[in-house]
Amino acid sequence: MAFHAIEQVEQQLGGNMRVVYRHFPLTIIHPHALAAAAAAEAGALQDRFWDMHELLFYRQRVLEDSDLLGYAAQLGLDVAAFDRDRASTAVGSGFAGM
């Protein structure tokens, strides 16, 4: 997986790298892909994209709305803003194929 490779390179470089990430939610394969992508972007609006991305990656089988709100709380995000942002057109309009 690319995620693990990026983690390894980041560790080798001591975090001295920049990664650009683009969502391609495969909703046919994973019914929660779009919701997870929106959650990551809503986390980004609170400067926690990579923390949310990592959490979602490791818990990709548990991505119901209540789970996503719980992850936001776990990361110390403003949950009301997170919930509002993940449903906004500003967050969802940039996904590839959308």
C-alpha atoms as a printed R data frame, in Angstrom:
   type eleno elety resid chain resno       x      y       z
1  ATOM     1    CA   MET     A     1   0.000  0.000   0.000
2  ATOM     2    CA   ALA     A     2   1.162  3.504  -0.763
3  ATOM     3    CA   PHE     A     3   0.191  4.638   2.736
4  ATOM     4    CA   HIS     A     4   2.774  2.363   4.349
5  ATOM     5    CA   ALA     A     5   5.454  3.343   1.848
6  ATOM     6    CA   ILE     A     6   4.844  7.029   2.558
7  ATOM     7    CA   GLU     A     7   5.094  6.357   6.303
8  ATOM     8    CA   GLN     A     8   8.441  4.615   5.818
9  ATOM     9    CA   VAL     A     9   9.873  7.407   3.671
10 ATOM    10    CA   GLU     A    10   8.635  9.998   6.142
11 ATOM    11    CA   GLN     A    11  10.383  8.172   8.994
12 ATOM    12    CA   GLN     A    12  13.613  7.903   6.982
13 ATOM    13    CA   LEU     A    13  13.546 11.609   6.158
14 ATOM    14    CA   GLY     A    14  12.597 12.655   9.656
15 ATOM    15    CA   GLY     A    15   9.381 14.260   8.435
16 ATOM    16    CA   ASN     A    16  11.298 16.530   6.049
17 ATOM    17    CA   MET     A    17   9.018 15.971   3.083
18 ATOM    18    CA   ARG     A    18   5.821 17.236   1.531
19 ATOM    19    CA   VAL     A    19   3.019 15.005   0.264
20 ATOM    20    CA   VAL     A    20   0.184 16.126  -1.976
21 ATOM    21    CA   TYR     A    21  -2.896 13.950  -1.650
22 ATOM    22    CA   ARG     A    22  -5.837 13.680  -4.027
23 ATOM    23    CA   HIS     A    23  -9.008 11.770  -3.129
24 ATOM    24    CA   PHE     A    24 -10.397  9.226  -5.567
25 ATOM    25    CA   PRO     A    25 -13.293  7.755  -3.559
26 ATOM    26    CA   LEU     A    26 -14.171  4.388  -5.086
27 ATOM    27    CA   THR     A    27 -17.772  4.258  -3.957
28 ATOM    28    CA   ILE     A    28 -18.569  1.138  -5.988
29 ATOM    29    CA   ILE     A    29 -15.971 -0.829  -4.022
30 ATOM    30    CA   HIS     A    30 -16.283  0.946  -0.676
31 ATOM    31    CA   PRO     A    31 -19.682  2.432   0.193
32 ATOM    32    CA   HIS     A    32 -18.159  4.795   2.784
33 ATOM    33    CA   ALA     A    33 -15.336  6.104   0.567
34 ATOM    34    CA   LEU     A    34 -16.974  9.456  -0.145
35 ATOM    35    CA   ALA     A    35 -17.889 10.024   3.512
36 ATOM    36    CA   ALA     A    36 -14.318  9.183   4.559
37 ATOM    37    CA   ALA     A    37 -12.861 11.589   1.997
38 ATOM    38    CA   ALA     A    38 -15.186 14.342   3.221
39 ATOM    39    CA   ALA     A    39 -14.211 13.586   6.833
40 ATOM    40    CA   ALA     A    40 -10.514 13.908   5.992
41 ATOM    41    CA   GLU     A    41 -11.115 17.242   4.265
42 ATOM    42    CA   ALA     A    42 -13.269 18.484   7.142
43 ATOM    43    CA   GLY     A    43 -10.391 17.542   9.429
44 ATOM    44    CA   ALA     A    44  -8.065 19.530   7.165
45 ATOM    45    CA   LEU     A    45 -10.113 22.674   7.795
46 ATOM    46    CA   GLN     A    46  -9.025 22.308  11.423
47 ATOM    47    CA   ASP     A    47  -5.394 21.525  10.474
48 ATOM    48    CA   ARG     A    48  -5.758 17.806  11.214
49 ATOM    49    CA   PHE     A    49  -5.947 16.255   7.722
50 ATOM    50    CA   TRP     A    50  -3.154 13.728   8.190
51 ATOM    51    CA   ASP     A    51  -4.296 12.747  11.675
52 ATOM    52    CA   MET     A    52  -7.819 12.131  10.385
53 ATOM    53    CA   HIS     A    53  -6.532 10.416   7.237
54 ATOM    54    CA   GLU     A    54  -4.429  8.012   9.293
55 ATOM    55    CA   LEU     A    55  -7.282  7.275  11.685
56 ATOM    56    CA   LEU     A    56  -9.662  6.599   8.793
57 ATOM    57    CA   PHE     A    57  -7.119  4.373   7.076
58 ATOM    58    CA   TYR     A    58  -6.670  2.166  10.125
59 ATOM    59    CA   ARG     A    59 -10.400  2.062  10.835
60 ATOM    60    CA   GLN     A    60 -11.685  1.809   7.289
61 ATOM    61    CA   ARG     A    61 -14.188 -0.897   8.194
62 ATOM    62    CA   VAL     A    62 -15.847  1.359  10.784
63 ATOM    63    CA   LEU     A    63 -16.980  4.507   8.959
64 ATOM    64    CA   GLU     A    64 -20.607  5.161   9.804
65 ATOM    65    CA   ASP     A    65 -21.561  8.786  10.537
66 ATOM    66    CA   SER     A    66 -21.445  8.190  14.290
67 ATOM    67    CA   ASP     A    67 -17.947  6.712  13.923
68 ATOM    68    CA   LEU     A    68 -16.718  9.728  11.948
69 ATOM    69    CA   LEU     A    69 -18.074 12.105  14.591
70 ATOM    70    CA   GLY     A    70 -16.377 10.008  17.259
71 ATOM    71    CA   TYR     A    71 -13.054 10.204  15.397
72 ATOM    72    CA   ALA     A    72 -13.399 13.984  15.191
73 ATOM    73    CA   ALA     A    73 -13.958 14.120  18.950
74 ATOM    74    CA   GLN     A    74 -11.042 11.756  19.542
75 ATOM    75    CA   LEU     A    75  -8.774 14.135  17.620
76 ATOM    76    CA   GLY     A    76 -10.029 17.093  19.637
77 ATOM    77    CA   LEU     A    77 -11.775 18.759  16.710
78 ATOM    78    CA   ASP     A    78 -14.722 21.108  16.995
79 ATOM    79    CA   VAL     A    79 -17.255 18.358  16.237
80 ATOM    80    CA   ALA     A    80 -20.088 20.718  15.257
81 ATOM    81    CA   ALA     A    81 -17.832 22.495  12.740
82 ATOM    82    CA   PHE     A    82 -16.492 19.137  11.502
83 ATOM    83    CA   ASP     A    83 -20.034 17.854  10.936
84 ATOM    84    CA   ARG     A    84 -21.062 21.042   9.134
85 ATOM    85    CA   ASP     A    85 -17.892 21.140   7.022
86 ATOM    86    CA   ARG     A    86 -18.001 17.519   5.870
87 ATOM    87    CA   ALA     A    87 -21.494 18.099   4.475
88 ATOM    88    CA   SER     A    88 -20.564 21.357   2.748
89 ATOM    89    CA   THR     A    89 -20.162 21.732  -1.003
90 ATOM    90    CA   ALA     A    90 -16.748 23.333  -0.412
91 ATOM    91    CA   VAL     A    91 -15.435 20.039   0.986
92 ATOM    92    CA   GLY     A    92 -17.100 17.619  -1.433
93 ATOM    93    CA   SER     A    93 -16.723 19.536  -4.687
94 ATOM    94    CA   GLY     A    94 -13.019 18.774  -5.147
95 ATOM    95    CA   PHE     A    95 -13.175 14.982  -5.234
96 ATOM    96    CA   ALA     A    96 -12.046 13.374  -8.480
97 ATOM    97    CA   GLY     A    97 -14.868 12.031 -10.535
98 ATOM    98    CA   MET     A    98 -17.469 14.077  -8.692
